[in-house]
Amino acid sequence: MPRYRFFPVLCLLATGIMASCDLNNFAPATPLHPPLGLTLSSSNSQIIASFWAFNDEEFFAGYNVYMGTNHASASNRTDVLRNTSGGLPSFPFGKSSELQRRTCIITSDPAGASLAPGTIWHITVSAWDFRYSTNSALGEILPIQVQ
């Protein structure tokens, strides 16, 4: 009997430790698949980004587009294009259990200004997880001149 006397205390202690863990801030168990095969084209002061994507992860919500005036500024993930409501992801898409070609039409820069003809942008795309507010690895980073 004396050996089990501390069992209730240990159970309470373990419950307190588990309750103090913030389980909502853990990274997803399955990382998001990054977009592949990015292609860019431009006409009429807009950029058309197209890429291959396969995202069947539980909390996948769409794709974020990062734009910069050079390769480094696009890769640092600070200049993200917001969606029409001002939030993320840049382009909401549903989950897909098969490889699909996705196309996004970009009409403004991350500051919300219209794209100016002649400006060169470097663009990359990542998948977005709404529950954990995390991105996949970045896809290719490509330059495009606005036409």
C-alpha positions as CSV (number, residue, x, y, z in Angstrom):
1,M,0.0,0.0,0.0
2,P,2.7,2.6,0.7
3,R,4.1,2.3,-2.8
4,Y,0.8,3.5,-4.3
5,R,0.3,6.3,-1.9
6,F,1.9,8.8,-4.3
7,F,0.1,7.6,-7.4
8,P,-2.8,10.2,-7.0
9,V,-0.3,13.0,-6.5
10,L,1.6,11.9,-9.6
11,C,-1.6,11.8,-11.7
12,L,-2.6,15.3,-10.6
13,L,0.9,16.6,-11.3
14,A,1.0,15.0,-14.8
15,T,-2.5,16.5,-15.5
16,G,-1.3,19.9,-14.5
17,I,1.8,19.7,-16.8
18,M,-0.3,18.5,-19.7
19,A,-2.9,21.2,-19.2
20,S,-0.2,23.9,-19.2
21,C,1.1,22.8,-22.6
22,D,-0.2,24.9,-25.5
23,L,-1.1,22.2,-27.9
24,N,-2.5,24.6,-30.5
25,N,1.0,26.0,-31.3
26,F,2.6,22.8,-32.4
27,A,3.7,22.6,-36.1
28,P,1.6,20.3,-38.3
29,A,2.7,16.6,-38.3
30,T,2.7,16.5,-42.1
31,P,4.5,19.5,-43.7
32,L,2.7,21.2,-46.6
33,H,3.8,20.2,-50.1
34,P,5.4,23.3,-51.8
35,P,4.2,24.4,-55.2
36,L,6.4,23.2,-58.1
37,G,7.0,24.3,-61.7
38,L,6.1,28.0,-61.3
39,T,5.6,29.9,-64.6
40,L,4.9,33.6,-65.0
41,S,3.5,35.7,-67.8
42,S,2.4,39.3,-67.9
43,S,-0.1,41.4,-70.0
44,N,-2.5,44.2,-69.3
45,S,-0.6,45.3,-66.1
46,Q,-1.2,41.9,-64.4
47,I,0.9,38.8,-63.7
48,I,-0.3,35.3,-64.2
49,A,1.4,32.8,-62.0
50,S,0.8,29.1,-62.7
51,F,2.2,26.1,-60.8
52,W,1.7,22.5,-60.0
53,A,0.3,21.7,-56.6
54,F,-0.8,18.7,-54.5
55,N,-2.1,19.6,-51.1
56,D,-4.4,17.3,-49.2
57,E,-3.1,18.2,-45.8
58,E,-5.8,18.7,-43.1
59,F,-5.5,22.4,-42.6
60,F,-4.4,23.5,-46.1
61,A,-6.1,26.7,-47.1
62,G,-4.4,28.0,-50.3
63,Y,-1.3,29.7,-51.5
64,N,0.7,32.8,-50.4
65,V,2.5,34.8,-53.1
66,Y,5.6,36.6,-52.1
67,M,6.9,39.5,-54.3
68,G,10.0,41.6,-54.2
69,T,12.0,43.8,-56.5
70,N,14.9,41.4,-56.2
71,H,15.5,37.7,-55.5
72,A,16.5,38.2,-51.9
73,S,13.4,40.3,-51.1
74,A,11.1,37.7,-52.5
75,S,12.7,34.9,-50.5
76,N,12.6,36.6,-47.1
77,R,8.8,36.3,-47.0
78,T,8.1,39.8,-45.7
79,D,6.2,41.1,-48.8
80,V,3.3,38.8,-49.0
81,L,0.4,39.6,-51.3
82,R,-2.9,39.8,-49.3
83,N,-6.2,38.4,-50.6
84,T,-9.2,40.7,-51.5
85,S,-10.3,40.7,-47.8
86,G,-6.8,41.8,-46.7
87,G,-5.9,38.4,-45.1
88,L,-4.1,35.2,-45.9
89,P,-3.8,33.1,-48.0
90,S,-3.2,35.3,-51.0
91,F,-5.2,32.8,-53.1
92,P,-7.6,30.5,-51.2
93,F,-8.0,27.0,-52.7
94,G,-9.5,23.8,-51.4
95,K,-7.6,20.6,-50.7
96,S,-6.7,18.3,-53.6
97,S,-5.8,14.7,-53.5
98,E,-4.3,14.8,-56.9
99,L,-1.7,16.9,-58.7
100,Q,-3.3,20.0,-60.2
101,R,-2.2,23.0,-62.2
102,R,-3.2,26.2,-60.2
103,T,-3.4,29.7,-61.8
104,C,-3.4,33.0,-59.9
105,I,-3.9,36.4,-61.4
106,I,-1.9,39.1,-59.6
107,T,-3.1,42.7,-60.2
108,S,-1.4,44.6,-57.3
109,D,1.8,44.6,-55.3
110,P,2.0,43.7,-51.6
111,A,1.3,47.3,-50.7
112,G,-1.9,47.2,-52.6
113,A,-0.8,49.5,-55.5
114,S,-1.6,48.5,-59.1
115,L,1.3,46.9,-61.0
116,A,3.2,49.4,-63.1
117,P,4.3,48.4,-66.6
118,G,8.1,48.0,-66.8
119,T,8.6,47.0,-63.2
120,I,10.4,43.8,-62.6
121,W,9.1,41.6,-59.8
122,H,10.6,38.4,-58.3
123,I,7.8,36.1,-57.3
124,T,7.5,32.9,-55.4
125,V,4.6,30.8,-54.0
126,S,4.1,28.7,-50.9
127,A,1.2,26.6,-49.5
128,W,-0.6,28.0,-46.4
129,D,-1.8,26.2,-43.3
130,F,-4.6,28.2,-41.6
131,R,-4.6,26.3,-38.3
132,Y,-0.9,26.7,-37.5
133,S,-0.3,29.9,-39.6
134,T,2.6,28.2,-41.3
135,N,3.9,28.0,-44.9
136,S,5.4,25.3,-46.9
137,A,8.9,25.6,-48.3
138,L,9.0,28.2,-51.1
139,G,8.7,27.2,-54.7
140,E,11.0,28.6,-57.4
141,I,11.7,32.3,-57.4
142,L,11.3,33.8,-60.8
143,P,11.6,37.4,-62.2
144,I,8.9,38.9,-64.5
145,Q,8.6,42.3,-66.1
146,V,5.1,43.8,-65.9
147,Q,3.7,44.4,-69.4
